[in-house]
């Protein structure tokens, strides 16, 4: 997951009905303590309001190489439209056809959570409404971070995005490596740190690790959803799992009154 130049690419999808793609996945939302968090931060208020008012929603993927889209690279997908961000926006467009959703890739390959936090100022020109924060792989296999540092970086990042830009934030865990061909360090501890960061920042959490393990039958079918058994980058099928897991969390929140 080598570091690349900053990539910010926008793809817009007009109002239309999109075909639903099937994927086996599990998604979970981590709720912070206190009843008030569910109604406020956990409800994605900006996104909910924009959908209710039939206004455009700008979705930003803020992450590493899996979320990165640029010339010659689509996060592991075969084309830009097959990256999990584009697929997520298609699903949102189908579910809420009166709003127009756009996807904006704000991702740099090779970055860990702390390096992602370091470029938060660059987010401002994108004017985000909903930010999907998706780091963690490089914390475990490239630019190593101890889990406590990951937690601090992600909780700070999510809190500051809400504070500075008024955007909703969803924290997405790493999908991890194959449990049958592991190469990540301290993965379980990092996953727990990511959950705790979401709770501390009072934002929804997508358990992408659980989704990937469900789809791959605990790693038995890993190569069917990734480059190979020793790679964490999803293919088109893997990106569909990522998109479906994220969509289920967002939809469940939108349908909660």
C-alpha positions as CSV (number, residue, x, y, z in Angstrom):
1,X,0.0,0.0,0.0
2,X,2.5,2.6,-1.2
3,X,1.9,6.3,-0.6
4,X,0.6,8.1,-3.6
5,X,-0.2,11.7,-4.5
6,X,-3.3,13.2,-3.2
7,X,-6.4,12.1,-5.2
8,X,-9.6,14.0,-5.2
9,X,-12.0,12.8,-7.9
10,X,-15.7,13.5,-8.1
11,X,-18.3,11.4,-9.8
12,X,-22.0,12.6,-10.0
13,X,-25.1,10.4,-10.3
14,X,-28.4,12.0,-11.3
15,X,-31.8,10.9,-9.9
16,X,-32.5,7.4,-11.2
17,X,-33.3,3.9,-10.0
18,X,-30.3,1.6,-9.8
19,X,-30.3,-2.1,-9.8
20,X,-29.5,-3.6,-6.4
21,X,-26.5,-5.9,-6.2
22,X,-26.5,-8.8,-3.8
23,X,-23.8,-9.2,-1.3
24,X,-23.3,-11.3,1.9
25,X,-22.2,-9.0,4.7
26,X,-22.8,-7.9,8.2
27,X,-22.9,-4.3,9.3
28,X,-23.1,-3.0,12.8
29,X,-23.5,0.4,14.4
30,X,-21.7,1.2,17.6
31,X,-23.7,3.6,19.8
32,X,-22.0,5.8,22.4
33,X,-23.2,5.9,25.9
34,X,-26.2,8.3,26.5
35,X,-29.6,8.3,25.0
36,X,-29.0,11.8,23.5
37,X,-26.3,10.5,21.1
38,X,-28.7,8.3,19.2
39,X,-31.0,11.1,18.4
40,X,-28.3,13.7,17.6
41,X,-24.9,12.5,16.4
42,X,-26.0,8.9,15.6
43,X,-28.9,10.1,13.5
44,X,-26.7,11.6,10.8
45,X,-28.7,14.9,11.0
46,X,-27.3,16.7,8.0
47,X,-27.8,13.8,5.7
48,X,-31.3,13.2,7.1
49,X,-32.2,16.9,6.6
50,X,-30.9,17.0,3.0
51,X,-32.8,13.9,2.1
52,X,-36.0,15.2,3.7
53,X,-35.6,18.5,1.7
54,X,-34.8,16.6,-1.5
55,X,-31.4,18.4,-1.8
56,X,-28.1,17.1,-3.1
57,X,-25.9,15.1,-0.8
58,X,-22.1,15.2,-1.2
59,X,-20.5,11.9,0.0
60,X,-16.7,11.9,0.7
61,X,-14.5,8.8,1.1
62,X,-11.7,9.8,3.4
63,X,-9.2,7.0,3.6
64,X,-6.4,5.0,2.1
65,X,-5.7,3.0,-1.1
66,X,-9.0,1.1,-1.0
67,X,-10.9,4.4,-1.2
68,X,-8.4,6.0,-3.6
69,X,-9.4,6.6,-7.2
70,X,-7.0,8.1,-9.8
71,X,-5.6,7.4,-13.2
72,X,-4.7,3.7,-13.3
73,X,-6.0,2.9,-9.8
74,X,-9.6,2.4,-8.5
75,X,-9.0,1.0,-5.0
76,X,-8.6,-2.5,-6.4
77,X,-11.8,-2.3,-8.5
78,X,-11.8,-2.8,-12.2
79,X,-13.2,0.7,-12.9
80,X,-14.0,3.9,-11.0
81,X,-17.7,3.1,-11.0
82,X,-17.0,-0.3,-9.3
83,X,-15.2,1.3,-6.3
84,X,-17.2,1.0,-3.1
85,X,-17.8,4.7,-2.9
86,X,-19.5,4.8,-6.3
87,X,-21.5,1.6,-5.6
88,X,-22.6,3.1,-2.2
89,X,-23.8,6.2,-3.9
90,X,-25.8,4.1,-6.4
91,X,-27.5,2.3,-3.6
92,X,-28.3,5.6,-1.8
93,X,-29.6,7.0,-5.1
94,X,-31.9,4.1,-5.5
95,X,-33.2,4.3,-1.9
96,X,-33.7,8.1,-1.9
97,X,-34.3,9.0,-5.6
98,X,-35.5,12.6,-4.8
99,X,-32.0,13.6,-3.7
100,X,-28.9,13.7,-6.0
101,X,-25.9,11.9,-4.5
102,X,-22.3,12.6,-5.6
103,X,-19.1,10.7,-4.6
104,X,-15.8,12.5,-3.9
105,X,-12.6,10.5,-3.3
106,X,-10.3,12.1,-0.7
107,X,-7.9,9.2,-0.3
108,X,-4.2,8.5,-0.4
109,X,-2.8,5.0,-0.6
110,X,-0.4,3.9,2.1
111,X,-1.7,6.3,4.8
112,X,-2.5,5.3,8.3
113,X,-5.0,7.0,10.6
114,X,-2.6,9.6,11.9
115,X,-1.5,10.6,8.4
116,X,-5.1,10.9,7.4
117,X,-5.7,13.2,10.3
118,X,-2.8,15.4,9.2
119,X,-4.6,16.4,6.0
120,X,-8.0,17.4,7.4
121,X,-7.5,21.0,6.2
122,X,-7.6,19.7,2.6
123,X,-11.2,18.5,3.1
124,X,-12.7,22.0,3.2
125,X,-12.9,22.6,-0.6
126,X,-15.1,19.5,-1.0
127,X,-17.9,20.9,1.2
128,X,-18.8,17.5,2.5
129,X,-22.2,16.5,3.8
130,X,-21.4,12.8,4.7
131,X,-17.9,11.6,5.3
132,X,-17.0,7.9,5.3
133,X,-13.7,7.7,7.3
134,X,-12.0,4.4,6.3
135,X,-8.5,3.8,7.6
136,X,-6.8,1.0,9.5
137,X,-5.1,-1.3,7.0
138,X,-1.8,0.6,7.1
139,X,-2.0,1.0,10.8
140,X,-1.5,-2.8,10.8
141,X,0.7,-3.6,7.9
142,X,2.7,-0.7,6.5
143,X,2.9,2.5,8.6
144,X,2.4,0.7,11.9
145,X,0.5,2.4,14.7
146,X,-0.2,1.0,18.2
147,X,-4.0,0.7,18.6
148,X,-4.2,3.4,21.2
149,X,-2.7,5.9,18.6
150,X,-5.3,4.7,16.0
151,X,-8.1,5.3,18.5
152,X,-6.9,8.8,19.3
153,X,-6.3,9.7,15.6
154,X,-9.7,8.5,14.4
155,X,-11.7,9.9,17.3
156,X,-10.0,13.3,16.8
157,X,-10.6,13.1,13.0
158,X,-14.3,12.3,13.3
159,X,-14.9,15.0,16.0
160,X,-13.0,17.7,14.0
161,X,-14.8,16.9,10.8
162,X,-18.2,17.4,12.5
163,X,-17.0,20.5,14.3
164,X,-15.2,22.2,11.4
165,X,-17.4,21.4,8.5
166,X,-20.8,20.5,10.0
167,X,-20.7,17.2,8.1
168,X,-22.0,13.8,9.3
169,X,-19.3,11.2,9.8
170,X,-19.4,7.4,9.6
171,X,-16.3,5.5,10.8
172,X,-15.5,2.4,8.7
173,X,-13.3,-0.3,10.1
174,X,-10.6,-2.0,8.1
175,X,-11.6,-5.2,6.3
176,X,-8.3,-6.7,7.5
177,X,-6.4,-9.6,6.0
178,X,-7.3,-13.2,5.4
179,X,-7.5,-15.1,8.7
180,X,-6.0,-18.1,6.8
181,X,-3.1,-16.1,5.4
182,X,-2.6,-13.4,8.0
183,X,0.0,-10.6,7.6
184,X,-1.5,-7.8,9.6
185,X,-0.2,-7.0,13.1
186,X,-2.4,-6.4,16.1
187,X,-5.6,-6.5,13.9
188,X,-8.1,-7.4,16.6
189,X,-6.7,-4.7,18.9
190,X,-7.0,-2.1,16.0
191,X,-10.5,-3.2,15.3
192,X,-11.5,-2.7,18.9
193,X,-9.7,0.7,18.9
194,X,-11.7,1.7,15.8
195,X,-15.0,0.8,17.5
196,X,-14.0,2.7,20.6
197,X,-13.1,5.7,18.5
198,X,-16.5,5.8,16.9
199,X,-18.2,5.6,20.3
200,X,-15.9,8.3,21.7
201,X,-16.7,10.6,18.7
202,X,-20.4,9.7,18.8
203,X,-20.5,8.6,15.2
204,X,-21.9,5.4,13.5
205,X,-19.6,2.5,12.9
206,X,-19.5,0.1,10.0
207,X,-17.9,-3.3,11.0
208,X,-16.3,-4.0,7.7
209,X,-14.3,-6.8,9.1
210,X,-17.4,-8.7,10.0
211,X,-18.9,-8.0,6.6
212,X,-15.8,-9.3,4.8
213,X,-15.5,-12.4,7.0
214,X,-19.2,-13.2,6.4
215,X,-18.8,-12.9,2.6
216,X,-15.6,-14.9,2.4
217,X,-16.7,-17.6,4.8
218,X,-14.0,-16.6,7.3
219,X,-11.4,-16.5,4.7
220,X,-12.1,-19.6,2.8
221,X,-13.2,-17.6,-0.2
222,X,-10.8,-14.7,0.3
223,X,-9.3,-14.7,-3.2
224,X,-12.8,-14.5,-4.6
225,X,-13.2,-11.0,-3.2
226,X,-9.6,-9.7,-3.1
227,X,-6.5,-9.7,-5.4
228,X,-5.3,-12.9,-3.9
229,X,-5.2,-14.7,-0.5
230,X,-2.3,-12.5,0.7
231,X,-3.8,-9.1,-0.3
232,X,-6.3,-6.8,1.4
233,X,-7.4,-4.9,-1.6
234,X,-10.9,-5.8,-2.7
235,X,-11.9,-6.7,-6.3
236,X,-15.2,-5.7,-7.7
237,X,-17.0,-8.3,-5.5
238,X,-15.2,-7.1,-2.5
239,X,-16.1,-3.5,-3.1
240,X,-19.7,-4.5,-3.4
241,X,-19.5,-6.0,0.1
242,X,-18.0,-2.8,1.4
243,X,-20.7,-0.7,-0.2
244,X,-23.5,-2.9,1.0
245,X,-22.2,-2.9,4.6
246,X,-21.9,0.9,4.6
247,X,-25.3,1.3,3.0
248,X,-27.1,-0.9,5.5
249,X,-25.8,1.2,8.4
250,X,-26.8,4.5,6.7
251,X,-30.2,3.2,5.7
252,X,-30.9,1.8,9.2
253,X,-30.2,5.2,10.7
254,X,-32.3,7.0,8.1
255,X,-35.2,4.8,8.8
256,X,-35.0,5.3,12.6
257,X,-37.4,8.0,13.7
